[in-house]
Structures are given as structure tokens and as C-alpha cells.
Amino acid sequence: MPRGSHTRHSRPKNLAGYLEALSRPVFQAGMSWRVVDSKWDGIRKAFDDFDPDKVAKFGPKKVDRLLADEAVIRSRPKIEAVIDNAHTLRELDAEHGGIRRYLKSFSDTSTLAADLQRQFRFIGPSGAYTFLWLVGEPIPTEGEWPAAWSRAASQRRK
């Protein structure tokens, strides 16, 4: 999981680590992992090491600066999704007394993946499972993904 990527997966030590892991699939959507990997240091720097408190304060002027920065993937929807996701991550962290508690509050992975897709912008089925893998959470094997995606899709409709 993810093929060709040099991305490590392990449980983040802080909320910034979770936002970084959540932002990977946002920027990767529709792009090669190589492109994302090659720009990741620039993206990390541009997003203040994914400090959710700082990222949540990014406004239109900062978005415009990021869109002009060649060190990042210059996609307004993706940049704005990361900012919105910083807000949501902070809210879930406060609501559940920790983001890990939020992740553990679901009875199964497909229900959690469906909720991730509801809660966060620019996160689809693959992005939800990529995020879970990146933060060291159990995910279905690749052969089980189609069935898990179907369960997640039915959960999203509820």
C-alpha cells in the first residue's frame, strides 16, 4: 500500500502527524505517487509542518501564495481541502478527547472509512484506506478492498 511510494506508515505522535497523513491522499488523488513524493518536502514546509492550528488559520491570501509556489502541488481544491480538513481534525480531536479515540470509536474499518469520507474533503474510498494505513490502523487486504468499498458506500448513504 501505496505502490511505489517511499511513504512510511506508523502511528503519528501528534495531531500534525495525522493531518500530514490525511493530506497525502488529498494531494495524491489523480496524481502519481512519484510526483507527490518529489514535492512532499515543499508541501510540508508550505503547510507549516501540518500544524493544524496554523493551517486552520490559512486565509485567501495564503491560498493565493500557495497557488503561486512551485514547491507545492498547485491545486486550489486540494489546498482548500487541507485547510478545511485541519478544522475538522481539530473538531474531532476535541469532541472525542483525541483523534485515536475517534478512530477507535467505530466497530469496523469499513464504517470508519465511510465516516472519514463524510467528515473530510477530497477523501474517497482509496484515500480513507490510505490514511488509515499511513497512521498504522488495520485495513482490509487489497483483495478485500472491493467488498469493503461496497460496505463503505452503503454506510455513506445512511
N, C-alpha and C positions, 0 to 999 in steps of 0.2 A: 504494500500500500504506500503511498503513491509511487507508481513505477518511474524509475529514472531519477527520482528526487533524492537529494542528499539530506533531506529534512529528517531531523531526529524526532523521535516521539518519546515523551516522558511526562510525568505529571508536573505541571507548572508550579513554581514556588509562590507565585503571586498572581494578582488579577491581570497584570500586564502580560504575563505569560499566556493566560487564557485568551486575552484579546489578540495577541500575536497569532496564536494557533487558530483563532476564529477568522482572522484576516487572511490567512494563507489561502483557503479555498475561495474566498471572495475574489482575490486577485487572480487566482488560477483559473477561474471559470472562463472557458473558451480559449485558454492560452496554454502553451507548452510549459511544463514544469521547469524546463531549462531557462526559459525567459524569466519566469518568476524567481527562480533561484539566483540567476545572474543579477537581478535588480533588488534582491531582498535586503541587502545591507543599506542601500539607499532608501528603500521604503521604511525600514526600521528607524533610520535616522530622521526621515521626514515626518514620521508619526511619533516623534519623541519617545522612542523605545516602547511604544504602545502603552504608555501610561494612560489608563482610562480617564483619569481626572483631567489630564491635559488635552487628550484627544476629544473628549466630550465638549470642550470649550472652543474647538475649531469653528470658525465662522466663515462666511462667504469669502472674505479677503484671503484667509488661509487656504481655502479650497482653490481659489484662483492661482495662488502661488504654487500649490502642488501641481496644478494642471500645466504649469509652465516649467516644472522641474524635470529635466531629462533623466534624473536618477530614479524616478518612480514610474509606475505604470499609470499613464495619464488618462484615466477614465473617470469622468465625473460621477457616474452612478456607483462605481466601486469605491471611490474616495468618500462619497457621501454615505455609503453603506457602512463603511468602517466607523465613521463618526457616529452614526445612529446606533450601531452595534455597541459602541463604547457606552452610550447612555443605557441601553438595555442591559448590558452586562452588569453595570453598576447597580441598576434597579434590582435585578435578580439576586445579586450578591447580598444586597441589603435585606431584601424580602425573605431570603432563605437562610440568612446567617452564614453565608459562604457559598461560593459557586459550586463547590464539590457537593454540598448538601442539596443544591438544586439538581445537579446531575444524578445524584443517588436517590432522588425522590420519585423516580419512575420505576415501574415494575419490570419493564423490559426495554431493550435497546431500541426497538422499532417505535415505541411510543415516545421515548426520549428524542429520537431523531425527528419524528413528526413535530414535536414541540419546538425543537431548535429551528425548524423551518418556519414555524409560525412566529416565533419570537424575533428572529434575526433576519435582516435584509440580505439578499443576494446569497442565501444559503438554500441549496436544493438537497435532494437525497444524497448525492455523492459528497457534497460539501459538508453535510451533517456528519456522515460517517468518517470523512477525512478529519474533521475537527475532533471527533471522539477518539480516533486513532492517535492523532497528534498529542492529545492530552493523556494518553495512556489508559483510556477506558476500553472495556471489551466491546468488540464489534463482531458482526457475523463474518464468517469466512466469505471470500469472494464468490464462491459457488452458491452461498445462501443469500447473497445480496438481492437478486430479483424478487424473492419471496419477501424479504424484509422491506424492500421498497414498496411492494404492494400493500403490506400491512401499514407502513407509514403513510401511504397515500390515503388509505381508508381512515386512518386516525385523523389526518388533516381535515377531512371532510366533516368530521363530527363537530 
